[in-house]
Amino acid sequence: MGFALVMAGRQVRISARNELELACVNGECTTGGAMPDEQPVEIELRRCLYPALCSARSCRAKATTIARSVDAGGRPMKQYELCYIHANQVAERERAKGRKVN
């Protein structure tokens, strides 16, 4: 049995053997095997309600869509702001991979 505390956006757990395990809250760090390496199972496409530029390389268009990858538990993994053209390309690519697109 151990306990967990959050410091500077990271969850630090101390196990019963007094070993320090580090896991980022956003799921990017996997030190000590504390967070499973999950693949996204679904892509959510939502309207972008704030001013942003498209995240695609060398695209300077206004972002109209937020593409968010979601794991099996419904937790968001990554998020990208995309223009209409790039959002459609992402949707086609993810459907071809067999992922659900909402």
HUFEN-V127218 format. One record per residue. N is the residue number from 1. BURIAL is + if it has 24 or more other C-alpha atoms within 12 Angstrom, else -. D_LAST is the distance of its C-alpha to the last C-alpha in Angstrom with 1 decimal. Layout:
BEGIN
N_BURIAL_D_LAST, N_BURIAL_D_LAST
END
This chain:
BEGIN
1_-_39.8, 2_-_38.9, 3_-_37.5, 4_-_34.8, 5_-_35.0, 6_-_32.8, 7_-_34.6, 8_-_33.2, 9_-_29.5, 10_-_30.2, 11_+_30.8, 12_+_34.2, 13_+_35.2, 14_-_38.8, 15_-_39.3, 16_-_42.4, 17_-_44.0, 18_-_43.7, 19_-_41.4, 20_-_39.1, 21_+_35.4, 22_+_33.1, 23_+_29.3, 24_+_27.2, 25_-_25.1, 26_-_22.1, 27_+_22.4, 28_-_24.0, 29_-_27.5, 30_-_28.3, 31_-_32.1, 32_-_33.7, 33_-_30.7, 34_-_29.6, 35_-_25.8, 36_-_24.2, 37_-_22.8, 38_-_19.3, 39_-_16.8, 40_+_13.1, 41_+_11.2, 42_+_7.6, 43_+_6.3, 44_+_4.9, 45_+_5.9, 46_+_8.4, 47_-_11.7, 48_+_14.6, 49_-_17.4, 50_-_20.1, 51_-_22.2, 52_-_21.3, 53_+_21.8, 54_+_19.5, 55_+_19.6, 56_-_20.2, 57_-_23.8, 58_-_26.2, 59_-_23.8, 60_-_25.2, 61_-_22.8, 62_-_21.3, 63_+_17.8, 64_+_15.5, 65_+_12.1, 66_+_11.4, 67_+_9.6, 68_+_9.9, 69_+_10.4, 70_+_10.6, 71_-_13.4, 72_-_14.2, 73_-_15.5, 74_-_12.5, 75_-_14.5, 76_+_13.4, 77_+_15.3, 78_-_15.2, 79_-_14.0, 80_+_14.8, 81_+_15.5, 82_+_15.2, 83_+_16.6, 84_+_15.0, 85_-_16.6, 86_+_15.6, 87_+_11.9, 88_-_12.0, 89_-_14.1, 90_+_11.9, 91_+_9.0, 92_-_11.9, 93_-_13.5, 94_+_10.9, 95_-_10.4, 96_-_14.2, 97_-_14.5, 98_-_12.8, 99_-_9.8, 100_-_6.6, 101_+_3.8, 102_-_0.0
END
